[in-house]
């Protein structure tokens, strides 16, 4: 019976865990989750209690301290037509450093036009316009880390 439980246990890919942990640190994230079929891996780091120490040598580093409250203008609700990040990664507004951005405020776009690229786990993922319209606002900077679901731009 013990052998059955061992065979049913998920095999952990150490290289993938290290890569996710590096992505977590490089983008100053507190949590990342990857799902592949019935395999799901979640890597998170949490702040240690004041004066506390890690319980094990493999404990993740403490999270960065909380940032002061954002100005009121930034806390305004984002429009329902915002283009949101489909993944965690680093957003790039152009195809390569120093080149013109894919789009600018005021540009007209149609479905399928490339808006930006998100680099996730060393893969460049083009993010395309889901609708036709005019770019009203770009809410991120080139090279900025983005979270899943984060508003990146508004198209009307």
Steps between C-alpha positions, in 0.01 A plus 500: 500500500786738575635430151164601345504832681856565381402423141199734519700788648585783263861511391638847564717654228775675698620697197148636443472596867832685486392679180168603656680619815741704285205652309337581834811684622587668170153651469458572873188280518366328809334207323496316168295199390540276195249239387564229243217249466446347843839624626491830688800673662473806723807683631449776755705704739370668811640753742636358822346620827695779669803348671413156360738264325442252221405154619713327236805575286283486185270780616430768238635852554267745671277709275577864444334739745160634402501816290327807642144565388475606136372844409125529444543535123663157478235333714219594262321197357632381165256500208328175411657517152856486638737250341618282789810286527428133431812395693774602739811633331683806370318724252681652204335767286733443200650203322856581603678761713514842335244423231165674461218370720235274345230756582468852645213688663264609222585212263215307341521123545306204366468144634828314464727808506795450736473737795802387702705196597509330839811300580420209731747225580729614215217477245383810311118504484340753263184654644253584225207740488176311568284783357514791257533847643729782598774470763385742772764431765807283560514416870841329511858595420737313268679226693254509790408177681129420471274274704225274367187711444681834532357776276761591238315731260158630406351470152171674419 
